[in-house]
Amino acid sequence: MVRNERDLSWTGAEDYKFGQKEYLAGEVLFGPGRYLIDDTQNEIPVYGGIFRGQPMVFEFDLVYESVA
């Protein structure tokens, strides 16, 4: 779950996505890419977006390898 802490509403139409920002070349991402916002879910049709203070739930599997 992530929460919008800014003044701009999030929507898929505005190209907002959930993902990891890469700072250094060669960093391992936690997923295959960015996770899109579905504008038909999360009360977006009611409120027009994920507004300040509203949470958004993204569901995905995390798999890790033990480095022993």
LINGI-V485379 format. One record per run of one state. SS is the DSSP state (A for helix, B for strand, O for the rest). FROM is the first residue (numbers start at 1). LEN is the number of residues. If there is no record, write none. Layout:
ss->SS from->FROM len->LEN
ss->SS from->FROM len->LEN
//
This chain:
ss->O from->1 len->1
ss->B from->2 len->2
ss->O from->4 len->6
ss->B from->10 len->1
ss->O from->11 len->6
ss->B from->17 len->2
ss->O from->19 len->16
ss->B from->35 len->2
ss->O from->37 len->7
ss->A from->44 len->4
ss->O from->48 len->2
ss->B from->50 len->1
ss->O from->51 len->4
ss->B from->55 len->2
ss->O from->57 len->12
//
